[in-house]
Amino acid sequence: MSLSISSVPAAVVATAANSGAAAAPAPQKVQQPVQSAGSDTVTLTAAQQVFQLYNQGQTVTQIASSLSLSVSLVNNYLGINTSGG
C-alpha cells in the first residue's frame, strides 16, 4: 500500500518517528496547503523551466519564444555569455 505524503496525518508521522520513545505531545493543528483533488503538482521557476527545456533539446530561441522571455534572459539563466569577450 502506498500513500502520498499529504495523506499521512501528522500524528502518524510523529508516532512513527518517535516509536519506542516517550509519548509525544499532541500535535498542533497544521494548516494543509490548498491542492486540487488527487494532483501532485510542482510549480517551476522560469529558470527551472529554461533548464528543463534546454535539457530536452530545445534551442535558446525556442525556449525564449515558448516561455515569453527574451533570448538574453534565457542565455543568462543558462550561463551563456554572448558578449564576445
N, C-alpha and C positions, 0 to 999 in steps of 0.2 A: 504494500500500500504506500502510495506517495502522497505527500501533502505539500501544497505550496506554502511558502514562508508566511504569507499573510493569513493563512487559515489556521495557524497554530496559535492558540491562546497564550498570552504572556505567562499565565500561571503554569502551563505545561512546560514551557521553556525554562522557567525558573526552577521548577521541580526537577527537571532532567539535569540541569546544571548543578543543582545542589544535592543530588542523590547521595545519601549516606551522611550528609551534614545535618546540623540542627535545622529545624523547620524555618523556612524563610518567612519574613513578614509578608502580609498580604500585599500583592502588587497594587500600585496606584493605577487609577484609570488612565489608560493610554489612548490618546486620540489617534484613530486609524486614518490613514490617508484615503482620500477620495479616489475610487477606482471604478472603471466600467466593470460590469459583471463578467467575470471569467477572463479578463485580459491581463496579460503581463506585458506592459508597455514601458519602454525606456525612451526618454527624450534625449536626443543627442544635440550637443552644441554645434554651431556652424563648423568649427574647426574639426570636430569629430566626424561630421558628415563629409567634409572635404577629404579627410584621410581615408574614410571608408570607400568613397567613390574612386579615389586615386588608386587604392589597392585593388579595386575591381577592374582597373584598366582604362578608366575614362581619362581624357586629356584635360588639361587645365582649363581650356576654353569651354569644353563640355560641362565641366563642374561649375564654372562660373555662371554659365547660362542656366543650368538646371536649378541652382540654388539662389539665383538672382544676386550674385556677388560680382565684384569687379575682378578681373584677371589678376591685378596686382595684389588684392587681398587673398585670393586663393594661393598665389605664389608665396605670399608672406606666411600663411598657415603651413605651407609645405616646406618652408625654409629655402625657397629657391630665390637666389639673388640674380636679378636681371639688370643690375646697374652697369654691368660690363667691366667692372674693375675691381 
